[in-house]
Amino acid sequence: MRIERRTIVITGASSGVGKGLKECFEKKGDKVIDISRNGKDYQCDVADEKKLKAIFDDIYLTHGGIDILITSAGYGVSGAVELISEEEAKRQFDVNFFGTTNACKYALPMMKKKAKIVIISSATAIFPLPFKAYYCASKSAIDSFAQSLKMELSRTDIEVTSICPGDIRTNFTENRTKIYETNDRYGKSVELSTKPTEKTEKRRMSLSYAVKKIMKIIEKDKFKPQYIIGRQYHLFYFFKRITTTKFLNSCITKIFYKTK
């Protein structure tokens, strides 16, 4: 039975998956440090690199080493690529990609022995969706980053993994930046394909189910490079292994590209 109190840093722990994980670890008696825009411990937009670095410096001075780092902060942008501004596209990567990579960079010097880094990516890193190109690309980027980091740390005792959940019933979709601007090329498809509906919300996995699955992974002694959460996306992954990308993309397009 584990009796030591671990120090766990979670970015984005004020809502959604990050908040669910924070509550689970606190029930176990661990010290959880929240870094988020509405954080209880540290309020920070993870896109602000200087502030993020200062926070990790303060964490080391105040709490010492880190046992587990979980990067869960992020948001989504939806819309047609040609109609999303460069500013919005860069903001997507500043938060999702650089917010993740900088947290890892600044946490690494203070990671304890047998420490763990858990990067919350998305199933869309593996299965891109129409009208969510920048979000999918940012999640694919941090998934790839996690694999590279795992290789870099392969001769140390630090475990790294990327967790790719499918859709979860949280306020993430509600808070997503939705750009419904369109033209003759897309008509109503941009809005129809990205606007949340009662039907799609019901298909999402519950937050408690997702958190339970992620917690089970985090408590493993050794990590696989990547984990997928969600039955639908496990099915997609099965097809990805036995069929062509062209066929799989065609199937995904038929499911997620709405015209009416």
C-alpha positions as CSV (number, residue, x, y, z in Angstrom):
1,M,0.0,0.0,0.0
2,R,1.4,3.4,-1.0
3,I,1.8,5.8,1.9
4,E,4.0,8.6,0.5
5,R,2.3,11.8,-0.5
6,R,3.1,12.6,-4.2
7,T,3.4,16.1,-5.7
8,I,1.4,16.2,-8.9
9,V,1.2,19.2,-11.2
10,I,-1.8,19.5,-13.5
11,T,-2.2,22.2,-16.2
12,G,-5.9,22.9,-16.8
13,A,-7.1,21.4,-13.5
14,S,-9.9,24.0,-13.0
15,S,-12.3,22.2,-15.3
16,G,-13.0,19.0,-17.3
17,V,-10.6,16.1,-17.3
18,G,-7.9,18.1,-15.4
19,K,-10.4,18.9,-12.6
20,G,-11.6,15.3,-12.5
21,L,-8.0,14.0,-12.2
22,K,-7.2,16.6,-9.5
23,E,-10.1,15.4,-7.4
24,C,-9.1,11.8,-7.7
25,F,-5.5,12.4,-6.7
26,E,-6.6,14.5,-3.7
27,K,-8.8,11.7,-2.5
28,K,-5.7,9.5,-2.6
29,G,-4.0,12.0,-0.3
30,D,-1.6,13.5,-2.9
31,K,-0.7,17.1,-3.2
32,V,-2.1,18.5,-6.4
33,I,-0.9,21.8,-7.8
34,D,-3.3,23.4,-10.3
35,I,-2.0,25.7,-13.1
36,S,-4.8,27.1,-15.1
37,R,-6.5,30.4,-16.1
38,N,-8.8,30.0,-13.1
39,G,-6.4,27.9,-11.0
40,K,-6.7,27.7,-7.3
41,D,-2.9,27.5,-6.9
42,Y,-1.5,29.3,-9.9
43,Q,-3.6,31.4,-12.4
44,C,-1.9,31.3,-15.7
45,D,-2.6,31.1,-19.4
46,V,-0.2,28.3,-20.4
47,A,0.5,30.3,-23.6
48,D,2.4,32.8,-21.5
49,E,5.8,31.2,-21.4
50,K,7.5,33.6,-19.1
51,K,4.8,33.3,-16.4
52,L,4.7,29.5,-16.8
53,K,8.5,29.3,-16.2
54,A,8.2,31.5,-13.1
55,I,5.4,29.3,-11.8
56,F,7.5,26.2,-12.1
57,D,10.5,27.9,-10.5
58,D,8.1,28.8,-7.6
59,I,6.8,25.2,-7.4
60,Y,10.3,23.9,-7.0
61,L,11.1,26.4,-4.2
62,T,7.8,25.8,-2.4
63,H,7.2,22.1,-2.9
64,G,10.4,20.6,-4.2
65,G,10.4,17.9,-6.9
66,I,7.5,16.8,-9.0
67,D,6.3,13.2,-9.1
68,I,3.8,13.5,-11.9
69,L,3.2,16.2,-14.5
70,I,-0.2,16.0,-16.4
71,T,-0.7,18.5,-19.2
72,S,-4.4,18.9,-19.7
73,A,-4.8,22.6,-20.5
74,G,-6.2,23.2,-24.0
75,Y,-9.1,24.4,-26.0
76,G,-10.5,23.9,-29.5
77,V,-11.1,26.0,-32.6
78,S,-13.5,24.8,-35.3
79,G,-14.2,26.2,-38.7
80,A,-13.1,26.1,-42.3
81,V,-9.3,26.4,-42.7
82,E,-9.5,29.2,-45.3
83,L,-11.9,31.3,-43.1
84,I,-9.9,31.0,-39.8
85,S,-7.6,33.9,-39.1
86,E,-3.8,33.4,-38.7
87,E,-4.1,35.0,-35.3
88,E,-6.7,32.3,-34.2
89,A,-4.6,29.5,-35.7
90,K,-1.5,30.6,-33.9
91,R,-3.4,31.0,-30.6
92,Q,-4.5,27.4,-31.0
93,F,-0.9,26.2,-31.2
94,D,0.3,28.6,-28.5
95,V,-2.1,27.1,-26.0
96,N,-2.3,23.4,-27.0
97,F,1.2,22.8,-28.3
98,F,3.6,25.3,-26.7
99,G,1.6,25.3,-23.5
100,T,2.2,21.6,-23.3
101,T,5.8,21.5,-24.4
102,N,6.9,24.4,-22.2
103,A,5.3,22.8,-19.2
104,C,7.3,19.6,-19.9
105,K,10.5,21.6,-20.5
106,Y,10.3,23.5,-17.2
107,A,9.1,20.6,-15.2
108,L,11.8,18.1,-16.3
109,P,14.7,19.6,-14.3
110,M,12.7,19.1,-11.1
111,M,11.2,15.6,-11.8
112,K,11.9,13.1,-9.0
113,K,13.1,9.5,-9.6
114,K,10.5,7.3,-11.3
115,A,8.5,10.4,-12.2
116,K,5.8,10.4,-14.8
117,I,4.8,12.8,-17.6
118,V,1.2,12.4,-18.9
119,I,0.3,14.4,-22.0
120,I,-3.5,14.6,-22.6
121,S,-3.8,14.7,-26.4
122,S,-7.0,13.6,-28.3
123,A,-8.3,10.8,-30.5
124,T,-8.3,13.5,-33.2
125,A,-4.5,13.4,-33.1
126,I,-4.9,10.0,-34.8
127,F,-8.2,10.5,-36.6
128,P,-8.5,14.1,-38.0
129,L,-11.9,15.6,-38.5
130,P,-13.3,18.0,-41.0
131,F,-13.6,21.7,-39.9
132,K,-11.3,21.1,-36.9
133,A,-8.0,21.1,-38.8
134,Y,-6.0,23.4,-36.5
135,Y,-7.3,21.6,-33.4
136,C,-6.5,18.2,-34.8
137,A,-3.1,19.4,-35.9
138,S,-2.2,20.8,-32.5
139,K,-3.2,17.5,-30.8
140,S,-1.3,15.5,-33.4
141,A,1.7,17.7,-32.7
142,I,1.7,17.1,-28.9
143,D,1.1,13.4,-29.5
144,S,4.3,13.3,-31.7
145,F,6.1,15.4,-29.1
146,A,5.2,12.9,-26.4
147,Q,6.7,10.0,-28.5
148,S,9.9,11.9,-29.1
149,L,10.2,12.9,-25.4
150,K,9.6,9.3,-24.4
151,M,12.5,8.3,-26.6
152,E,14.8,11.0,-25.3
153,L,14.1,9.9,-21.7
154,S,14.3,6.2,-22.5
155,R,17.6,5.8,-20.6
156,T,16.2,7.5,-17.5
157,D,13.6,6.4,-15.0
158,I,11.0,9.0,-16.2
159,E,7.9,7.5,-17.9
160,V,6.1,9.4,-20.6
161,T,2.9,8.7,-22.4
162,S,0.3,10.4,-24.6
163,I,-3.4,9.7,-23.8
164,C,-5.9,10.2,-26.6
165,P,-9.5,10.3,-25.4
166,G,-12.5,10.5,-27.7
167,D,-15.4,12.9,-27.1
168,I,-16.2,13.5,-23.4
169,R,-19.2,15.2,-21.9
170,T,-17.6,18.3,-20.4
171,N,-17.9,22.0,-21.1
172,F,-15.0,21.7,-23.6
173,T,-17.4,21.7,-26.6
174,E,-19.4,24.6,-25.2
175,N,-16.2,26.7,-24.7
176,R,-14.8,25.8,-28.1
177,T,-14.1,28.8,-30.4
178,K,-16.7,28.2,-33.1
179,I,-16.2,30.0,-36.4
180,Y,-19.3,29.4,-38.5
181,E,-18.3,31.8,-41.3
182,T,-18.8,30.1,-44.6
183,N,-19.0,30.7,-48.4
184,D,-20.4,29.0,-51.4
185,R,-17.9,26.2,-51.1
186,Y,-19.2,24.9,-47.8
187,G,-22.7,26.3,-47.5
188,K,-24.2,25.3,-44.1
189,S,-21.8,22.4,-43.7
190,V,-19.4,24.3,-41.4
191,E,-22.1,25.0,-38.8
192,L,-23.9,21.6,-39.2
193,S,-20.6,19.7,-38.8
194,T,-19.4,21.5,-35.7
195,K,-22.4,22.8,-33.8
196,P,-23.1,20.6,-30.7
197,T,-26.4,18.8,-30.8
198,E,-28.3,16.8,-28.1
199,K,-27.7,13.7,-30.2
200,T,-24.0,14.1,-30.4
201,E,-23.7,15.1,-26.7
202,K,-25.4,11.9,-25.7
203,R,-22.9,9.8,-27.6
204,R,-20.0,11.3,-25.7
205,M,-18.4,9.2,-22.9
206,S,-19.0,10.5,-19.4
207,L,-16.4,12.5,-17.6
208,S,-16.3,9.9,-14.7
209,Y,-15.6,7.1,-17.2
210,A,-12.8,9.0,-18.9
211,V,-11.2,10.0,-15.6
212,K,-11.4,6.5,-14.3
213,K,-9.7,5.1,-17.4
214,I,-7.0,7.8,-17.3
215,M,-6.3,7.3,-13.6
216,K,-5.8,3.6,-14.2
217,I,-3.2,4.4,-16.9
218,I,-1.4,6.9,-14.7
219,E,-1.0,4.5,-11.9
220,K,0.8,1.9,-14.1
221,D,4.5,1.5,-13.4
222,K,5.4,1.4,-17.1
223,F,3.6,3.3,-19.9
224,K,2.9,2.4,-23.4
225,P,3.8,5.2,-25.8
226,Q,0.1,6.0,-26.4
227,Y,-3.3,5.1,-25.1
228,I,-6.7,5.6,-26.9
229,I,-9.9,6.0,-24.8
230,G,-13.3,5.5,-26.3
231,R,-14.9,2.5,-27.9
232,Q,-15.7,4.3,-31.1
233,Y,-12.1,5.4,-31.6
234,H,-10.8,1.9,-30.8
235,L,-12.9,0.7,-33.7
236,F,-11.4,3.4,-35.9
237,Y,-7.9,2.4,-34.8
238,F,-8.7,-1.2,-35.7
239,F,-9.8,-0.1,-39.2
240,K,-6.7,2.1,-39.5
241,R,-4.5,-0.9,-39.0
242,I,-6.2,-3.1,-41.5
243,T,-7.3,-0.7,-44.3
244,T,-6.0,2.3,-46.2
245,T,-5.9,5.9,-45.0
246,K,-8.0,6.8,-48.0
247,F,-10.8,4.4,-47.0
248,L,-10.7,5.4,-43.3
249,N,-10.8,9.1,-44.2
250,S,-13.7,8.5,-46.5
251,C,-15.6,6.8,-43.6
252,I,-14.8,9.6,-41.2
253,T,-15.9,12.2,-43.7
254,K,-19.2,10.4,-44.2
255,I,-19.8,10.4,-40.4
256,F,-18.6,13.9,-39.5
257,Y,-19.2,16.0,-42.6
258,K,-22.8,17.1,-42.3
259,T,-24.7,18.7,-45.2
260,K,-28.2,18.7,-43.8
